[in-house]
Amino acid sequence: MNDMSRLERVVETKNIKMECRDCQVYYGETHAIKDVNVDIEEKTVTAFIGPSGCGKSTFLRCLNRMNDTIATARVEGSFRLDGEDIYDRRVDPVQLRAKVGMVFQKPNPFPKSIYDNVAYGPRIHGLARNKAEMDEIVEKALRRGALWNEVKDRLDAPGTGLSGGQQQRLCIARAIATEPEVLLMDEPCSALDPIATAQVEELIDELRQNYSVVIVTHSMQQAARVSQKTAFFHLGNLVEFGETGQIFTNPVDPRTESYITGRIG
């Protein structure tokens, strides 16, 4: 019995949330992403690292079909969320993005109140039947975004009036208000100071209890601090993907070692 429950725990930790196979991305004639295979595990932080222009953000945007908004972009390969093809023509991208939320590089709160920023997604998707339910959703999201105690007395104030770090946590709260299963973060700390960065990193670690988190970061130190899995991209190729500790201490590919030690980048 004990052995069995231990085995179940091991199997449980390896649950694959998103499975990406033979992924290619083209911008017109430019082949930007080549033959990428990645598994995103449940309740795990996966970091994408690599030099500027290596394709990490492009690949991230494949995971919630944000590349659909770019006229010249063409995506090929298999992207599955819980076994279902997210590029199937029957899949509504708006519904998909409720399940696969996204936080961008620069904090981008809507020109609305703090409350209305968080309530925006749940309203669109009809997640609350009345004001009391919406209040509960907003409070829960702001608590999960580690912002509630700072803003609970001024929910009617504009979101744009918050500090940079608070704005980014508001954007995280807004992204998780629709109860997504996966949270994508494209360099969420690059516009923040060190204190705000530390707060967001701490938050990412907490969010892992409820979500699969994928983070694109230029900071190798950040990848090492917050992630359990790391993928190293270079010139549109996925060079190496594995446990973060192993990628940083004992990489298999010499290109990974060159990047980590600062010889390329």
N, C-alpha and C positions, 0 to 999 in steps of 0.2 A: 504493500500500500504506500509506504513512504517512498520507495523507489519510483513507483508510478506517479505519485504526486510531484516528485522532483522532476521527472521526465516531462510531465505536463507543464511545469513552470518553465523548463528550458524551451519547449515547443512554443509556449505562449510568448516568450520574449523575442522569438524569431518571427512573429507574425508579420507578413509583408502587407503594408498598406497600399503602396503604389509600386507597380512593376513596369519598368521602361525597357524596351528591347529594340535593338537595331534602329536607334533614333537618328534621324537626319534632319537638319534644318538648312534651307536655302533662302537667301535673300537675293531674288533674281537669279543671276548666274553664280553667285558666290555661295560656296558650300561651307556654311558657318559651323555646323555641328556634324561630326562624322562618326557613325557606328557606335553610339553611346548606349551602354547597358547599365542600369542602376536599379537597385531595389531600395525603396524607402520603408523602413520598418516602423511599426506602431510604437508610439510613445518613446521616440528616439529623436535626438537632434542630429541631423545630417548637415555637415558643412561642405560647401563647394568653394574651393580655393583655386588660385591660379592668377597669372599676370593679367593686366588690363587687356580686354579684347580677346580673351581666350575662349569665350563662349559660355561662361558659367551663368551669367544673367539670362542669356538667350535660352539656355536649357531650362533654367528655372521657370521662365515664362511659358514653356511648353506644358508645364504641369497643371496649369489652370487655363490654358488656351488663350493667354494674353497675346500671343503672336498672331491670333486671328485678326487682331485690330491693325496689323501692319500689312498693307496691300501687297507688298512684294514678297512676304514671307510664305514659305511652303514647308510644312512639317510632314515627315514620313516616319513610319515605324509604329510600334505598339506602345500605348500608354494606358495602363489599366489601374483603376481605383477600385479596391475590393473585387478584383476580377472583371470589372466592367470597362469596356473600351470608352475612354472619355472623348474620343474623336468620332464616335458613332454619330451619324447625322441626326439620330433621334435625341441625342443629349443636348439639352438647352445650356449654352455656356453660362447664362446668368445663374441658373440653378447650380451648375458645377462650381462656380466661384463662391457660392454660399458654403459649399462643402470644402473647397480648397481656397482659403482666404489668403490675402496678400497684404504685406506691409512694405512700403517703398523706402527708397534711400533717404529722401527728404520728407520730413513730417508734412503731411498734406491734409490737415483738418478741413472740413467743409466750413464755409462762412456761415455757420449756424451755431446754436448754443451747444455747450458740452453735452447736454442731454440729447439734443436732436442729432448730434454726430453719431452717438452710440445707437440711438433708436432707428436710424436711417435704414439699415439692412433688415432688421426685424419687421419694420413697417412694410417694406417692399415684398417681403416673403410671407407676410401675414402670420407672424409667429406669436402675436399677442391678440387676445380677444377684447381686451379692455385696458384702461389706463393703469389699473393696479398691476396687471400682468406685465405691461411694458415697463413700469417702474421697477419691477423685480428683475427683469432682463437687463435693464440699464445698470442697476446696482451690482448685479452679479458680474457683468462684463467689466465694470470699472474696478471692482474688487480684484478680479482675475488680472486686470491690467495694472494692478498695484497703484491705482490712482484715486480710489474712492475717498480715502481719508483726507486727501488734499483738496478735493473739489466738491465734496458732498453738500457744502453750504452755499455753493454758487453754481449749481447745475444750469441756471439760465444764462450764465455769462458766456461770451463767445469763446469757442474752442481756440480761435486764433490768438486769444490774449494770453494763453499759457506759455510757459517757457518752452524752449526747444525739446528738452527731455520729456516734459509733461505732454507736449503735443505728440511726440512719438508714442508714448504710452497710451494716449487717447486713441491714436490710430490703431494700436494693437487691440485696445478694448473694442473699438469699432469693428475690427476684423473678426474678433471672437464672439461678438454679440449674436451672430447667426449660428452659433454652435458648429463651427467647421470641424472637419476631421483632420485636415492637414492645414498647417499655417506656413506660408512661404514668406521669407524675409529677405529683401534685396538690399544688402548693406545697410541694415537698420540703424547702425550707430555712426555712420561715416560723417554725419552732419552734427554730431553731439560732442559735448566736452567730456573729459574723463569720468567725472562723477555721474553724469547722466548715462554714459556708456555702461558703467558698472551696474547702475540700477536696471537697465534694460537686459544686461547679461544675466543678472540674478532672476529677473522675470522670465527669461527664456528657459532657465533651469526649472522654474516652477511650472511653466506651461507644458513642459514635457510630460507631466503626470496625466494630462488630459488630451494632448494632441501629438501628432507627428509634426515636427518642426524641421523645415529646410531653410538654411541660412546661407546666403552668398556673402562672403567677407573677404576684404583685402588683407585683413589682419590675421596672420597665422597664429598669433598669441590668442586672439579671440576664438579662433577655430579650436585650438587646443583646450581652451578653458570651458567652452560651452557644449562641444559636440561629442558624441560617442562614435559617429562614423564620419569619415572625411573622403571627399572625392577631389582629386587634383586634375584640373583641366589645363591643357596647353595646346594652343593653335587649333582649337575646335575638337581636339581629341580628349577622351577620358583616359588619362595616362595610368591612373591608379586609384583604386577604391577599396577601403577597408576600415578596420578599427582605427580610431584616431590615434591612439597611443602607438600603434605599430607604424602608421604612416609617418609620424613625426620622429620616431626613434630608430626605426629599422625599415625604411622604405625599400621596396623591391626594385623599382625602376630608377636608374641613375638620374633621369630628368627630375624626378620628385626630390631626390636628395639635393640636386643642384638648386632647385627653387627654394627649398627649405633653408639651405645654408646661404642663400643670397647670391648665388652665382648666375642665376637667370631670373628674370622678372622685370 
